[in-house]
Amino acid sequence: MKVLIVGNYPLSDQKSMHRYADLLVRALEMAGIDVRLIRPTPVFGRLKCGDGGISKWLGYIDRFLLFPPLLRWRAMGFDVVHIADQGNGMYASMLGNTPSVVTCHDMLAIRSALGEVPENPLQITGRFLQRWILRGLKRAAHVVCVSQQTQREWLRIGLPAQGSTSVVPNALNYPYRPMGQTERKARLDRLGVGDVSYILHVGSNNWYKNRPGLARIFDALTQHDTFRAFQLVVAGKTLKTEVADWLQSQGHGARLIQTGPVDDEDLRALYSGAALLLFPSLQEGFGWPIVEAQACGCLVATTNRAPMTEVGGQGAIYFNVSDVQGAAVTIATAWGGRDALVGLGFENANQYTTEALISGYMNAYRSVRSGDDRSEST
């Protein structure tokens, strides 16, 4: 079987999606599949125009004018085209007779375009783009969702659609595991964390990551004796100024450590040394940090909403993100049972394997090749 993976535009700030496409390539090569990765080539997008808005439109020329003819031509030599991110779903209608599988990580942008997410209003061009993506997704032979929650939203919004759907949870995209004390200490010292007790947050400033809520829950936790001396370590994008300023105003300026973006081994050190991963997302498609932290032996506290509850299983603390004080009480109350929760987290993380990923996608590929694209499976 020959599979063509469609990755994201190289100049896009979508690190997790680039990694996912690379993960798919490695996984399929392990399964003996003849696989190739194709991405839109930056041509106009490389031009230096100064204004970020103009650069975005030049990137659209690369993605939507130059790339589709090349993709259609390349698709003719493959049995299946796998679009690795639903954000490129419009390509599913540009492949000629080659069947397509699309991975749907979340429906947040599409729901925003439909007016379902007041926290994330889109401009008219954004709404047009997401509706175009949705039309393409409906043309796909098979849509694979990374969580049951994402699939529920796809079935609610995407039907009627031409193809079938299934759920294939993400695999860990790096061999996360607990790091030994000596190496961990060296890395944490270099990151400016040092030998302190800390609560970790990993993420970006996207609205659904709920970093204002993160700050408020941390503040509430420090009012409990157990957490009074804890630091807050933020990995990834630095906090927006207003969030950092709020922490400063509450007397937590000296407690805040921001590492910026980190590589996989530094992230493994951060997970391994943290007392808790605090992940108060309002919404997610999957929530990779939950499983990454569990695999490193880090206790997880996250929102009591799907897919967080689905992904974290029995090995996490779940709280009502709308109740800051209640969230702190929930975490503090569960703290005494943290060793058992960490053990359950290890067990939970072990199910997110590359082998399970391969099995799920091979079933999807066989389905579209045989023409059996009308049956739904989960």
Buried (B, 14 or more C-beta within 10 A) or exposed (E): BEBBBBBBBBBBEBEBBBBBBBBBBEBBEEBEBEBEBBBBBBBBBEEEEEEEEEBBEBBBBBBBEBBBEEBBEBBEEBBBBBBBBBBBBBBBBBBEEBBBBBBBBBBBBBBBBBEEBEEBEBEEEBBEBBBBBBEBBBBBBBBBBBBBBBBBBBBEBBEEBBBBBBBBBBBBBBEBBBBEEEEBBEBBEEBEBEEBEBBBBBBBEBBBBBBBBBBBBBBBBBEBEBBEEBBBBBBBBBBEEEBBEBBEEBEBEEBBBBBEEBEEBBBBBBBBBBBBBBBBBBBBBBBBBBBBBBBBBBBBBBBBBBBBBBBBBEBBBBBEBEEBEBBBBBBBEBBEEBEEBBBBBBEBBEEBBBEBBBEBBBBBBEBBBEEEBEEEEE
